[in-house]
């Protein structure tokens, strides 16, 4: 059977000694487009648009720090504890989405407290663009031929020729498509219902959908952690469970209350 062969160069272009990778471009585009959507939301709800840049500074820094620490702590702790300076070597790769999500929680909380926004209000609005960013990042992983799927004979299997000749599940695309779907859903709900939505609903839907999807797709992913366990689930699956439970709580049990405007 003939399979799709993916041989794209992960480097988009090089200027001198500096190389721009598809992953970096997509990562940056996620934040640029996300900032435009958040600015539109702020204008729609008559919020201070000048705060958008501040929000994204908090979010970007928190995302990178959280994602890096998450990778070091959860996926290869023995190596990074033995080589702590390597934690700073972010250019060598290694970002974990669960850690990045936790980082966003902290960064957004600090932003909301400093600029007098209700935390749940901020989480709901950022949830929309977070879904889009997640889709872009997984596309970046696809260009990098990383976060590989397991071997399969399905007709849409992909051979990542930079890695090997094994036909694999395009796990990155499974996630990217799923995250784009939740982005469309959240944006549609917001456009149609706006501030009438229950507080925490958009955020809860994001947590349930993204990490529920992540849990299921982990079954067709190559093991990422640098250690073995006998639990039957991957590290990514264990880390997804609390976020799924948080999503269920926000959707069904969180007490709705009227959001207050910042002053």
N, C-alpha and C positions, 0 to 999 in steps of 0.2 A: 504494500500500500504506500502511496506517495503522501507525504506529510508536508505541512507548511514549514519552510526553513527560514528561521529568523537570523539574519546575519548583519543587521544594521550596526553601524559604528556608534558606540555610546557617546563618542565625542562629536559634538556638532561642528565646531571649528576651533582652530588654534591660531593665536596671535602671539608670535614669539615663543616664549616659554609658558604662556598661559593658555590653558585649554578650557573651553566652555562645553559642558556636557549637557545632553538632553535632560538628564535628571535635574540639574541645577536650573535650567531654563524653565522646566515645568513647575519646579518648586517655587521659583520666583513668580511665575505667571499666576499660580494659585493665590498668592498673597496680593498681587496687583489687582486681579479681577475681584477677589474677595473684598478688598478695600473699596472698590467701586460699588459693589452691592451694598456693603454696610453704609457707605455714604448715602446711597439712595434711601436706605431704611431710615437713617437719621433724619434726612430731609422730610421723608413721608410722615414721620412722627414728631416733627418740629423739635428735634434735639440739636444740640450744639455740634455742627459738622466739624469744627476744629478739633474735637475730641477723637475723631476717627484715627488720625495719625498716631495719637498717643496710645489708643487701644492696640493698634497693630504693632507698635514697638514693644509693648508689654507681651503681646501674644507671640510674636516672632522669637523674641529672646527666650521666653518660657518654653516654647515648643522645642527649640533646638537643645536647650539645656536638659529638659525633661527627656527628650528622645534619646539623647546621648547617654545620660545616666541610666535610663531604662535598659538600653542595650548592654551597657557594661555590667550592670548589677544582675539582670535576669538571664542574659544569654551567654555570657562568658566571664563569670565573676572571678574564677581562679586566675585567669590571665591578667585581668585588669587590677586585681588586688596585688598581684606580684609585680605589675608594671604600672603603677598609678599615673605616671606622667603620660602614658598612652591614652588615658581618658580624654586628654586634651586634643589628641590627634584625630580630630573629626574628619579631616580630609582623607583619612584612610578608610572611611566608611563605617557604618554601624549606627543606625538610628532605629529606635523601637517605637512603634505607634502607640503602644500602651503608655510608655513613659512620656511621649509627646502629649498625649491626651491629659495625663495627670498634670503636666507642666502648664497646659492651657488653663486648667482649673485654677491653679495658683496665680498665674499671670493675670487672668481675667478678674479674679477676686481682688487683687491689688489695684487694678485699674478701677474697678467699680467702687472700691472704698475711697480711693483718692479723689475721683471725680464725681462722687455722690450719685452713682447709678445703682438701681436694684440689681443684685447679683443674678437672680433668675431671669430678669429681663435681658441682661447681657448674654447669658448662656443661650437663651432661646434664639436671639438674633444671630449670634456667632455660629450656632448649630447649622444654619443654612449654608454658610460659606465653608464651614469645616467639612461638610460632606463633599463639596466640590473640590476642596484642597486634597482630600483623601483620594479622590479619583485621579487627580493629576499626579499625585505622588506615586500611585501604583503604576500609572503609565510610565513614569520615570524609571521605576524598577524594571518594567518590561524592556525599555531601551537599554538598560544596564545588564540585561540577562541575569537578573538576580531574583531571589525569593522564588525559586523554581518549584514547579509542580512535580508530582511523581510520574513515573512512566505510565503510559496509557496507549491503547490502540484505537481510541476514538477518532473519527474522521477529522476533527478540528485540532488534533494534537499538533504541537509545535516543536520543532527541533531547534534548539538554541545552539547554533553552530560554533559560537565562540566558547561554548562549554563542553559539549560532547555531541554525539549523533543519536541520542536517545529521544524518541518522541514523548513529549510530556504534556500534562495538563497545563494550559496557560493560566495558572492560578492568579497571576497579576491582573490579567484581563477579567477574570471572574469577579475579582474584587472591584476593579475600576468600574465595570458596568453596574454592579450592585450599588456602589457609592454614588454614581451619577443618577441612578434611579431615585435614591433617597433625597438627593439634592433637588431633583425636579419635584418630588412630592412635597418637601418642606417649603420650597419657594412657592409652589402652587397654593398650598394651605395659607401661607402668609399673605399672598396677594389677594386671595379670596376673602379671608376672614380677619386679617390684620390683628389689631389689639383685642379682638373679641375671643381669640384663642385662649384656652386655659393656660395659666402660667406653668411653664415647665413642660408643656406638651411637645413642642418642637425639639427641645433638648432630649426629652425621654425617647422620642421616636428615633432620633439619631443614635443614641446609645444602644437601644434595642436592635435596630436594623444593622448598624455597622458591626457591632461586636457579635451579634448573633450570626451574621454572615461570616465574619472572621472565624468564629468557632467552627462552622461547618466546613469552610474551605480548607482549614488546617488539616483535614483528613486527607486531602490530595496535595499537600505540600511536602517538600523535602524538609526534614528536620533541620531547624536553624540553631538550636541551642548547642553549645559545645560540651554537653555532658549528657548522660543517659539517665532515664528514670524508668521505674516499673509501674507507673501510675496508669498507663494506657492512654493518657492525653498529653498533648504537647504543652510546652510552657505558654505558648500563645493562647491555647485554649483555656488553661487555668487562669491566665491573666484577664481573659475576656469575660469570664463568669461574673465578677463583681460589677462590671460595666453593664452587662445585660440585666442584672438584678436592679441596678440603679435606674435603668431605663423603664423597667416594669413598674418600679415604685413611682417614678415621676409621672408616668402615664395614668396609672390607676389609683394611686394612693396619696400622692402629694396634694395637699390642700390648696386649692386655687384661691388666689387673692388678687386684688386689683393692683397692677403695677403702678408705682409712683414715679412721677417725672422728676428728673434731676433739676436742680436750681442753678 
